[in-house]
């Protein structure tokens, strides 16, 4: 397979006649192409932000390389309710985990976006930032208070463009307008309809059970309670990193080149004499980045555990044992109740499509039908904490949410699910919490029975077998190239996201998260990328 290598040259000025363009393949890229000040490896959620923000400065020449195709005009990537219809062979890496001992040997799908916009183009669109404690702990882990909630607030505002729900209904009382941005890039909104019967019962339940309060906005930094779901949807359409940051106006910038359908196989050093490896080139081939792809590129480049690389026949370039290690993920157990469905009008598929086509409203403007989340926390006096330390980052962080020798080989993904005794103990406590939630009179006439699995009725063996046979993930893997303090011997990047032991290379995606947040991950990736763009620009 043919491979091309492009170096990154630091120019004092951009070639005057250079024109930015979107190229569909390596073959289309001119052989007389200009040098670039920055190469962005992967046009995913963070990569799209970085390429867009850096190219705002016309003196920077930027190349964005994406393994997948363009996102433009693909209805399955535009209509929120059609997300499951996407062509997984084209728009999804379709990774599969190793057999998981904690899941009784089952494997799980690990979908990741293989398209411009990355996973933001195929995800569930949920926009949750996490708790203030999560980010404050990032500041502690990295030794950089710039990662704290308060310090990141300008970047939280910068990425978001709060808009009205599809159809324009009045959402008053369902969010806090003071904690949202209105001039950012990514559209965020509430569901198109409601309140529905379940929403009203939830409000009644909050009056009867003080442990489950209704809070105005989960994205204010203290998410514990019942809250309305916020999604990256604008005018009834998915708002992805590609649509928000790489729109037609950005694509026309003369200093931005986008190369699609092109793999990045390795990053390459430009010298071998310095104490720090100077990495400023990439190797590309026809037809990777992200929490899976970033460590894979590093390992293929000889950056990782020296002993393991040598065993694979890869010449070590930089010994960083934590590359590809430390993944954390959200695991979920399904819990079932029998109910009497409330009387409600049914909108058939044809009508739903007509509603979306004519005015961008209706059920196709939603990825999920549920309107609310319950974020809850295991009580501090729970017996579980007599045996295990509380792993949450602080009092505002919930525990429970309802609702390679060939660079082209798929990576080996071991999620390590339910591998620690605390995991199963926490799931038991979580189920007890939701059992209590649905126990009040607010649910009379709706809930008719609990179908389990019930940790208080089954033996430990029976309960664990059901959970392990059915547990899934929320598809939020992070941490495989984690950031740590500049003085720490652990981690892969420092607090400025620079690869440790090297110059010229930063990693900006969910792989650098020190641990999975108490949130869906896309909002945090946008926040991370916005700050990273400033770190890079300020260094220049």
Residue pairs with C-beta under 8 A, 6 or more apart in sequence:
1 285
1 286
2 26
2 285
2 286
3 265
3 283
3 284
3 285
4 26
4 29
4 283
4 284
4 285
5 268
5 281
5 282
5 283
5 284
6 33
6 36
6 39
6 63
6 281
6 282
6 284
7 35
7 270
7 280
7 281
8 35
8 36
8 37
8 38
8 39
8 280
8 281
8 504
9 35
9 36
9 37
10 37
11 35
11 37
11 61
13 59
14 34
14 58
14 59
14 60
14 61
14 254
14 255
15 34
15 61
18 34
18 61
18 254
18 255
19 254
20 55
20 251
20 252
20 253
20 254
20 255
20 256
20 257
20 258
21 257
21 258
22 70
22 251
22 258
22 260
23 29
23 257
23 258
23 259
23 260
24 69
24 70
24 260
24 261
25 259
25 260
25 261
25 262
25 286
25 287
26 259
26 262
26 284
26 285
26 286
27 286
29 259
33 257
34 61
35 61
36 61
36 62
36 63
36 257
37 60
37 61
37 62
38 50
38 54
38 60
38 61
38 62
38 63
38 536
39 62
39 63
39 65
39 282
40 47
40 50
40 51
40 54
40 62
40 63
40 64
40 65
41 47
41 65
41 264
41 267
41 282
41 288
41 289
41 297
42 65
42 66
42 67
42 118
42 264
42 288
42 289
42 290
42 293
42 294
42 509
43 51
43 64
43 65
43 66
43 68
43 116
43 117
43 118
43 242
43 246
43 258
43 260
43 289
44 66
44 113
44 117
44 118
44 119
44 120
44 241
44 289
44 290
44 509
45 113
45 117
45 118
45 119
45 120
45 240
45 241
45 509
45 510
45 522
45 525
45 526
45 529
46 118
46 241
46 289
46 508
46 509
46 510
46 525
46 526
46 528
46 529
46 532
47 64
47 66
47 118
47 241
47 289
47 508
47 509
48 64
48 116
48 117
48 118
48 120
48 241
48 242
48 244
48 245
48 246
49 159
49 185
49 241
49 245
49 526
49 529
49 530
49 532
49 533
50 508
50 529
50 532
50 533
50 536
51 62
51 64
51 245
51 246
51 256
51 258
52 185
52 245
52 246
52 250
52 256
53 245
53 529
53 530
53 533
53 534
53 537
54 60
54 62
54 533
54 536
54 537
55 62
55 250
55 253
55 255
55 256
57 537
58 253
58 254
58 255
59 255
60 255
60 540
61 255
61 257
62 255
62 256
62 257
63 257
63 259
64 256
64 257
64 258
64 259
65 259
65 262
65 264
65 282
65 284
66 115
66 116
66 258
66 259
66 260
66 261
66 262
67 114
67 261
67 262
67 263
67 264
67 287
67 288
67 289
67 293
68 90
68 91
68 113
68 114
68 115
68 116
68 260
68 261
69 90
69 91
69 115
69 116
69 260
69 261
70 115
70 116
70 260
71 77
71 115
71 116
71 117
71 121
71 240
71 242
71 243
74 86
74 91
74 115
75 82
76 82
76 83
76 85
76 86
76 87
76 91
77 83
77 86
77 91
77 115
77 117
77 121
77 122
77 238
77 240
78 237
78 238
79 237
79 238
79 356
79 364
80 125
80 231
80 233
80 236
80 237
80 238
80 364
80 365
80 366
80 367
81 352
81 356
81 363
81 364
81 365
81 366
81 367
82 364
83 122
83 123
83 124
83 125
83 238
83 367
86 92
86 122
88 94
88 111
90 114
90 115
91 113
91 114
91 115
91 121
91 122
92 111
92 112
92 113
92 114
92 122
93 110
93 111
93 112
93 113
93 114
93 292
93 410
94 109
94 111
94 114
95 109
95 110
95 111
95 112
95 292
95 410
95 411
95 413
96 107
96 108
96 109
96 110
96 410
96 413
97 107
97 108
97 109
97 110
97 413
97 414
97 415
98 107
98 412
98 413
98 414
98 415
99 105
99 106
99 107
100 106
100 107
100 108
100 414
100 415
100 416
100 417
100 418
101 419
102 416
102 417
102 418
102 419
102 423
102 468
103 417
103 418
103 468
103 469
103 471
104 465
104 468
104 469
106 468
106 469
108 415
108 417
108 472
108 473
110 292
110 413
110 415
110 475
110 477
111 119
111 122
111 475
112 118
112 119
112 290
112 291
112 292
112 293
113 119
113 120
113 121
113 122
113 123
113 290
115 121
115 122
115 242
116 242
116 246
116 258
116 260
117 240
117 241
117 242
117 243
117 246
118 241
118 289
118 290
119 290
119 522
120 232
120 240
120 241
120 242
120 522
120 525
121 238
121 240
121 241
121 242
123 475
123 520
123 522
124 367
124 368
124 475
124 520
125 231
125 232
125 233
125 238
125 367
126 229
126 230
126 231
126 232
126 367
126 368
126 520
126 522
127 160
127 186
127 188
127 219
127 230
127 231
127 232
127 520
127 522
127 523
128 218
128 219
128 223
128 230
128 373
128 519
128 520
128 523
129 156
129 218
129 219
129 221
129 519
129 523
129 524
129 527
130 223
130 397
130 517
130 518
130 519
130 523
130 524
131 221
131 222
131 223
131 393
131 394
131 396
131 397
131 398
131 517
131 518
131 519
132 149
132 150
132 221
132 222
132 394
132 396
133 149
133 392
133 393
133 394
133 395
133 396
133 397
134 149
134 393
134 394
134 397
134 517
134 518
134 519
135 147
135 148
135 149
135 152
136 148
136 149
136 393
136 394
137 393
137 394
137 514
138 147
138 148
138 483
138 514
139 145
139 146
139 147
139 148
139 151
141 483
141 484
141 485
141 514
142 483
142 484
142 485
142 494
142 495
142 514
143 485
143 486
143 487
143 488
143 495
144 485
144 495
144 496
145 151
146 152
146 495
146 531
147 495
147 531
149 221
152 527
152 531
155 527
155 530
155 531
155 534
156 181
156 527
157 180
157 181
157 184
158 181
158 184
158 530
159 181
159 184
159 185
159 186
159 523
159 526
159 527
159 529
159 530
160 180
160 181
160 182
160 184
160 185
160 186
160 188
160 526
161 181
161 182
161 183
161 184
161 185
161 186
161 187
161 188
161 234
161 239
161 244
162 175
162 177
162 180
162 181
162 182
162 187
162 188
162 189
163 187
163 188
163 189
163 234
163 235
164 171
164 189
165 171
165 189
165 190
165 191
165 192
166 189
166 192
166 233
166 235
166 236
166 360
166 361
166 362
166 365
167 192
167 193
167 236
167 359
167 360
167 361
167 362
167 365
169 192
169 193
169 194
171 190
171 228
173 216
174 190
174 194
174 228
175 190
175 216
175 217
175 228
175 230
176 216
176 217
176 220
179 217
179 219
179 220
179 221
180 188
180 219
185 244
185 245
186 232
186 239
186 241
186 244
186 526
187 232
187 233
187 234
187 235
187 239
187 244
188 230
188 231
188 232
188 233
188 234
188 239
189 230
189 231
189 233
189 234
190 228
190 229
190 230
190 231
191 228
191 229
191 231
191 366
191 371
192 236
192 361
192 362
192 363
192 365
192 366
194 371
195 203
195 371
196 342
196 344
196 371
197 342
197 344
197 446
198 342
198 370
198 371
198 372
198 446
199 371
199 372
201 442
201 443
201 446
202 214
202 226
202 372
202 442
203 214
203 226
204 442
205 212
205 437
205 440
205 442
205 443
206 212
206 213
206 214
206 226
207 442
208 440
208 441
208 442
209 436
209 437
209 440
211 376
211 436
212 225
212 226
212 374
212 376
212 437
213 225
213 226
214 225
214 226
214 227
215 222
215 223
215 224
215 225
215 226
215 227
216 227
217 227
218 225
218 227
218 228
218 230
218 373
218 375
219 230
219 523
221 396
222 396
223 375
223 396
223 398
223 518
223 519
224 375
224 376
224 377
224 396
224 398
225 374
225 375
226 372
226 373
226 374
227 372
227 373
227 375
228 371
228 372
229 368
229 370
229 371
229 372
229 373
229 403
231 366
231 367
232 238
232 239
232 240
232 522
233 239
233 365
233 366
235 360
236 356
236 359
236 360
236 361
236 362
236 364
236 365
237 243
237 360
241 526
246 258
250 256
251 258
259 284
261 286
261 287
262 284
262 285
262 286
262 287
263 284
263 285
263 286
263 287
263 288
263 407
263 408
264 282
264 283
264 284
264 288
264 289
264 297
265 283
265 284
265 285
265 297
265 300
265 407
265 408
266 282
266 283
266 297
266 300
266 301
266 407
267 279
267 281
267 282
267 283
267 297
267 298
267 301
267 303
267 505
268 279
268 281
268 282
268 283
268 301
269 277
269 278
269 279
269 280
269 281
269 317
269 502
270 278
270 279
270 280
270 281
270 504
271 278
274 503
276 501
276 502
276 503
277 317
277 318
277 501
277 502
277 503
278 502
278 503
278 504
279 499
279 502
279 503
279 504
279 505
280 504
280 505
285 407
285 408
288 294
288 296
288 297
289 297
289 509
290 509
290 510
290 511
291 327
291 477
291 478
291 479
291 480
291 509
291 510
291 511
292 411
292 413
292 477
292 480
292 511
294 480
294 481
294 507
294 509
294 511
295 304
295 323
295 324
295 411
295 480
295 481
295 492
295 511
296 324
296 404
296 407
296 411
298 304
298 320
298 323
298 324
298 481
298 492
298 499
299 309
299 314
299 323
299 324
299 404
300 314
300 404
300 407
301 317
302 309
302 314
302 315
302 316
302 317
302 318
303 317
303 318
303 320
303 323
303 499
303 502
304 316
304 318
304 319
304 320
304 321
304 323
304 324
305 319
305 320
305 321
305 323
306 316
306 319
306 321
309 315
309 316
310 316
312 404
312 405
313 405
314 404
314 405
318 499
318 501
318 502
319 501
320 492
320 499
320 500
320 501
322 481
322 482
322 490
322 491
322 492
323 480
323 481
323 492
324 411
324 480
324 481
325 480
326 479
326 480
326 482
327 413
327 414
327 415
327 416
327 477
327 478
327 479
327 480
328 477
328 478
328 479
328 513
328 515
328 516
329 415
329 417
329 473
329 474
329 476
329 477
329 478
329 516
330 401
330 473
330 474
330 476
330 516
331 417
331 418
331 423
331 427
331 471
331 472
331 473
331 474
332 471
332 472
332 473
332 474
333 427
333 430
333 431
333 453
333 467
333 470
333 471
334 470
334 471
334 472
335 431
335 434
335 452
335 453
336 450
336 451
336 452
337 438
337 447
337 448
337 449
337 450
337 451
338 447
338 448
338 449
338 450
338 451
339 446
339 447
339 448
340 445
340 446
340 448
342 446
347 355
347 362
347 363
351 362
352 362
352 363
352 364
353 364
355 361
355 362
355 363
355 364
356 362
356 364
356 365
363 369
368 403
370 403
372 403
373 401
373 402
373 403
374 400
374 401
374 402
374 403
374 434
374 437
375 398
375 400
375 401
375 518
376 398
376 399
376 400
376 430
376 433
376 434
376 437
377 392
377 395
377 397
377 398
377 399
377 400
378 384
378 385
378 390
378 399
378 400
378 426
378 429
378 430
378 433
380 390
382 429
384 422
384 425
384 426
384 429
387 421
387 425
388 421
388 422
388 425
391 422
392 398
392 399
392 518
393 518
397 518
398 518
399 426
399 429
399 430
399 518
400 426
400 429
400 430
400 433
400 434
401 474
401 518
402 434
404 411
404 412
413 477
415 473
415 477
417 423
417 471
417 473
418 424
418 427
418 467
418 468
418 471
424 464
424 467
427 467
427 471
428 455
428 463
431 453
431 454
431 455
432 455
432 456
435 450
435 454
438 447
438 450
452 458
452 466
453 462
453 463
453 466
453 467
454 463
455 463
458 466
474 520
476 510
476 516
476 520
476 521
477 510
477 516
478 510
478 511
478 513
478 515
478 516
478 517
478 521
479 510
479 511
479 512
479 513
479 514
479 515
479 516
480 511
481 492
481 493
481 507
481 511
481 512
482 490
482 491
482 492
482 493
482 511
482 512
482 513
482 514
482 515
483 491
483 492
483 493
483 494
483 495
483 497
483 512
483 513
483 514
484 490
484 491
484 493
484 494
484 495
484 514
485 491
485 494
485 495
486 494
486 495
491 500
491 514
492 499
492 500
492 507
492 511
492 512
493 499
493 500
493 506
493 507
493 512
494 500
496 506
496 535
496 539
497 506
497 507
497 508
497 512
497 532
497 535
498 505
498 506
499 505
499 506
499 507
506 532
506 535
506 536
508 528
508 529
508 532
509 525
509 528
509 529
510 521
510 524
510 525
510 528
512 528
513 521
513 524
513 528
517 524
